[in-house]
């Protein structure tokens, strides 16, 4: 599901997470989304499974909640997309890290990180990264920012 703004993708993710049991719920920032759809801004992937009637019900529930214009992949197409999503290599990026915060704080945390990401929206976990080469000083500053933002988000719930 394509979104122009991260906030809209996270709102849709919250709606789905509250309504149906999901196998996974991921949001991709533009740099990651481009490997799936070159013109996409933010992409939302929601995985669900079950018996045929359960899958039909969940697919219809998604259409009802988010609109009929969202693409629902099946069988081999769904598996290929999931494998591509699962196998993204963040260690190949110039700088990457993983953060974990309460799920309700993930969207604002990632916005404050000012980096690209793959977010596991239902869990509050994300891989954040920079796409451009960075100096040692810039790396330290980015990591310090990510730590501060994640610590602040987690401290609210402590």
N, C-alpha and C positions, 0 to 999 in steps of 0.2 A: 504494500500500500504506500503510495507516494504522498509526500507532504512537502509543502513549501517551507514550513517553519518547524523547528524542533519541538516547540511547545505544543503544536497540533498533533504531532506524532506521539508525544508522551501522553497527551489527553486521550487519544484513541487507545493507546496501550492500557491506560488505567481502566477505561471503559471495558475493554475485553478481559482484562485480568480479573475484574470484579464479577463478570457475567458468566464466563465459561472456564472449564478446566483446560489449561494449555500445556503442551509439552515444552514449548519455549516461546519467548517473547523478546524480540530483538529490535533495536532501533539503530540504524546506521547513519552516520554523518555523511555529508556530500563526498568526501574523498573515498570512503569505503563504498558508499552507494554506487559510485561511478563504475565499479567493476561488475555490478549487476545491471544497471541501466545508466548509460552514459549521461543522460540529461536529468537524472533524478537529483533532487535536493536531499531530502531525508526519506529513508525507507523503513517501513515497519513490517517485520515478519512475525507472524503468529502461527505456531505449529499446534495442531490438534490431531487426535487419533481416537480410535475406538472401532466399534462395529459399524457396518454400513449405515444403519439408522442413526447412530450417534453422530457419525460424521456429517450426514445430511442435516441433522438438527443443528449442529455447531456451525456449519457453513451458512445455513439460513439465519441463525442468530447473529452471525457476523454481518451479513447483508442488512439485517434489520437495524443493528446498532450503528453501523458505519456507512451504510449506503450500498446500493447494488453495483456501483462502479468499481468496487475493489476486486482485484483478481484473486481467485482461489485456485491454487495449483493442486494437481492430483498426481498420484502414483510416481512415475519416473521423474516427471518435471519437479515435483515437490522434493523428492529425494536429492536430485542434483543440486537444487538451490540450497537445500539444507547443508549438504556436504560442502558446497562452496562457502557458505556462511561459517560453518564450523572450522574450516581449514584456512581461514585468513591468517597470514603470518605477520603478526605485529612486531616480531623480533627483527624483521627485515627493515623496519622503519628507523629513521635516524635516532629517534628517542621515543620510548614507549613505557607505559606503566599500567598497572591495574589498580583501580580504586574500588572501595566498597563503602557504601553509605546506606542509610535507611531508604528503602525504595521510594518513599514519598518525597525525598530530597534529591533524587538522582538528576532530574531535569535541570534544576537550578544549579546544582553542583557542576554538571557538565557545561552549562552556559558560562559559569564563572571560570572554568578551566581554560577556556579559549583554545581548544584543541579539537582535533578530529577524534571520533570514537566509534566503538561498537558497544552498545549498552544492552545489558540483560535486564530489561526494564522491570520485570516482576521480582527480581532479586536485589536490585540496588547495586549491581556490580557492573563495571565498565572497563574496557581497555581504552586508554587514551594515548594519543601519539601525535607527534609532529611530522609533517610530510617533508619539510625542508631541512637541509643540513643545518646544524646549529653548532655554535662554538661551545667550548667547555663552560664558559660563564653563562651563556644562554641556556644551556642544559641544566645547570644548577638552579637558575632562576625559575625555569619551567617546573622542575621537580619540586622546588620549594613552594611554588604557587599551587600545584596539584595537592601537595600534602596539606597545606594550610586550608584550602577549600574543602577537602575531604574531612579534615579534622573538625572544622567549624560545623559542617553538616552533621557529623556524628555527635558532636557535643550537645546539640540541641536536644537529643534524646537521652543523654547520659543522666 
